[in-house]
Amino acid sequence: MEHIVIIGNGISGVTLARHIRKRSDAKISIISAETNYFFSRTALMYVFMGHMKFEHTQPYENDFWKKNNINLIHKKVSEVFPKEKSLLLDGNTVITFDKLVIATGSKPNKFGWPGQDLEGVTGLYFKQDLENLEKWAPTTKRAVIVGGGLIGIELAEMMRARNIEVTFLVREDSFWNGVLPKGESQMINRHIKEHHIDLRLSTGLKEIIADENGRTKAIITDKDETIECQIVGLTAGVSPNIDFLKTSGIELGRGVKVNRFLETNFKDIYAIGDCAEQHEGIGERRPIEAVWYTGRMMGESLAQTLTGNPMEYKPGHWFNSAKFLDIEYQTYGWVWAKEKENETHFYWEHKGGKKAIRIAFDTESRRFLGINTFGIRMRHEFFDKVLTDQQSVDYVIENLAAANFDPEFYTSHKKEIQIEFTKQCVGLKNESL
Ligand SMILES: Cc1cc2nc3c(=O)[nH]c(=O)nc-3n(C[C@H](O)[C@H](O)[C@H](O)COP(=O)(O)OP(=O)(O)OC[C@H]3O[C@@H](n4cnc5c(N)ncnc54)[C@H](O)[C@@H]3O)c2cc1C
């Protein structure tokens, strides 16, 4: 019987295993160094904040895997030998495969800062990071978080939930401004400060200093300021967790290079999820997509391919969602931080400064290109259809009520949004001609 081995039990690996099992009796093994059972990484913060127990992050009962005849191996893969079709586990056990799928996810970036491996320094990625934070939190007065993205702000929220003071170092001059346009980025700067987080923009980390026991006691910024702290959170992005493949001969870039069928340069060896890198990004997408739903989609597509129905990975329209403290953020289609030449952006921000909408559209044709929403929940299906149907921005504005989960919000702000839209964007085409 064919043996399919999956390295990594994150969302991409387990989705793949479940979907293969629906379609085939192949022998399936999932190997993970982190935990026995799959858990939702995105929920780690809620465990720390006491909203749920760790068990609640595990969507499947522990006996689910046995019942579905999926073999779980709790070990680290130290090396892969593509030609021999074998793997080395924990440096001492060899197993063989017919097909191999690398689904090893990401790891937090470390940029060689002095002191980056001290006790008290952690990323927020693995279950072990959560355990360390639990251990250190009771004796921590201040945490310094380095890197202003989605994970950094989650860590800041976690620390504040335990009344730990937070200094947040953001290298850019405004929060996440490589992704968020100016209006939204500045709104989030203000929101962070209102949550009593000491936000330091245009500031980086130079060094982490140890006390006499080798534990973190302070950091020094690139402006030579010393800040006392007991925890340092390294959240300056993630990169594919693929160091163990360096000698394998599998083609690597930043991630594991794959084609549209998610296959590597070796037949029968594939990569999915955060660690996979397309030779060329699909449409406007980046070659590496480190998000939850794309990992799931790659798992679903590859399950088809591995069970006799070759299927290209076609992710459809881009969307994403996150939370900046208590402001929910959603994005559909493409809204770039800076308008491209052919684009116009419409931006509306509620006077309370906690809700905003930005819509990008093609200036000539008025085709809707994408939307960012803050503090307002929109319906995925609506925007998926609007993007597929290539509707105009005017259609979207007219139908925003249908897109909105919160009818009350829309009733009270509809007029204001429409007036603002007319002011900013109607008649634009004629003016620009
Ligand atoms: C705190 C946090 C919040 C997030 N929030 C969001 C969000 O709101 N929305 C969103 O879209 N995305 C979010 N993400 C990103 C999302 O969680 C990832 O995109 C997703 O988990 C990647 O899944 P994966 O299956 O590719 O890999 P992973 O989940 O990283 O799983 C890979 C597994 O492989 C194991 N492994 C690695 N190397 C080896 C080896 N050599 N041997 C054995 N096992 C190995 C790892 O230990 C890990 O368990 C968040 C991530 C974090 C950390």
The ligand as a Gaussian input file, in Angstrom:
#p B3LYP/6-31G(d) Opt

LIG

0 1
 C       -0.008000      33.936000      17.009000
 C       -0.429000      33.712000      15.585000
 C       -1.618000      34.244000      15.115000
 C       -2.004000      34.045000      13.804000
 N       -3.187000      34.565000      13.376000
 C       -3.576000      34.394000      12.101000
 C       -4.819000      34.907000      11.639000
 O       -5.566000      35.557000      12.380000
 N       -5.179000      34.663000      10.343000
 C       -4.371000      33.964000       9.502000
 O       -4.720000      33.773000       8.334000
 N       -3.202000      33.449000       9.911000
 C       -2.780000      33.647000      11.188000
 N       -1.577000      33.143000      11.597000
 C       -0.764000      32.379000      10.634000
 C       -1.231000      30.934000      10.586000
 O       -1.320000      30.438000      11.880000
 C       -0.265000      30.132000       9.725000
 O       -0.350000      30.620000       8.403000
 C       -0.590000      28.639000       9.722000
 O       -0.630000      28.117000      11.026000
 C        0.441000      27.859000       8.910000
 O        0.067000      26.527000       8.870000
 P        1.047000      25.415000       8.335000
 O        0.258000      24.152000       8.308000
 O        1.702000      25.857000       7.088000
 O        2.236000      25.318000       9.410000
 P        2.308000      25.322000      10.987000
 O        1.039000      25.652000      11.639000
 O        3.498000      26.147000      11.329000
 O        2.636000      23.798000      11.329000
 C        3.847000      23.208000      10.973000
 C        4.233000      22.170000      11.990000
 O        5.368000      21.457000      11.507000
 C        6.255000      21.225000      12.587000
 N        7.618000      21.031000      12.063000
 C        8.416000      21.960000      11.486000
 N        9.593000      21.393000      11.142000
 C        9.547000      20.094000      11.523000
 C       10.460000      19.018000      11.461000
 N       11.675000      19.151000      10.911000
 N       10.061000      17.829000      11.966000
 C        8.835000      17.669000      12.518000
 N        7.927000      18.659000      12.609000
 C        8.277000      19.864000      12.120000
 C        6.143000      22.505000      13.392000
 O        6.625000      22.320000      14.692000
 C        4.642000      22.746000      13.346000
 O        4.003000      22.045000      14.348000
 C       -1.175000      33.309000      12.922000
 C        0.014000      32.766000      13.389000
 C        0.397000      32.960000      14.702000
 C        1.689000      32.371000      15.187000

